[in-house]
Amino acid sequence: MNAKIRLYVEHPLGQGQSLTLDKAQAHYLFGVMRLAVGAAILVFNGRDGEWRADVTEAGKRGGVLRCVAQTKPLQMPPDLWLLFAPIKKARTDFIVEKATEMGAARILPVMTAFTNAGRIQRDRLQAHAVEAAEQCGGTYVPEVADAVKLDRLLESWDSERKIMFCDEALAGGTACLPDITAAVGPWAILIGPEGGFSDKERARLHGLDFAHPVTLGPRILRADTAAVAAMTLWQDRLGDWA
Ligand code: SAH
């Protein structure tokens, strides 16, 4: 049977393991997708790979699945974090969705001097990451962290983790990407807000050994475009695409 629906669940997964569905999951599988007992779907929890699971009980408010066979092992993304300044709601959602598809291990909203977005709803963004993982075939879901001030984050930064600092002030200048090609190890990409980085932030970042300023070409990209472009570049040079 061709199991196409992929569902993220919290339960541990393993041979013969039964999973109790909550109301929302039951509504989706049996109300919206019209599955019945005996149907097969794919489940993953971000830890135990992907499993084929059969529906053994289907109800309006709940149901039960049983894991039959593992269909994919857990595939971890590279150790790449995405640091981005939240922008308008729909564009922030887009960044989280794309970062998940592109293979970010962790997504961190950072508040910079010119960040003008209001409070972010971490849970909503996390749900977007789950949805993106469900549809892109991923077996891992990146954690969306609570928003943190860029200054504070840099104060406690582990200098082993290099930062690919996307600096719009370098637009059109010489690409610095060759600098990072030899540098394996943990990385983070930093994308600024619509207003860009302040002079103070830029000066600070240029002074940090672990921060590598890069240009994303001669045109100024919107933050959401910049996030996808930067992750593409990084994946191509250092990531798990090859
Ligand atoms: N308002 C700013 C642009 C901000 S673009 C200005 O006009 O200068 C939002 C973010 O995307 C930037 O902070 C940067 O991190 C990234 N970005 C966009 N275009 C870029 C480029 N050509 N090179 C490097 N980073 C870029």
Residues whose N, C-alpha, C, O or C-beta is under 5 A from the ligand:
A	BS01	SAH	C166 D167 E168 A171 L190 I191 G192 P193 E194 G195 G196 F197 V214 T215 L216 G217 R219 I220 L221 R222 A223 A226
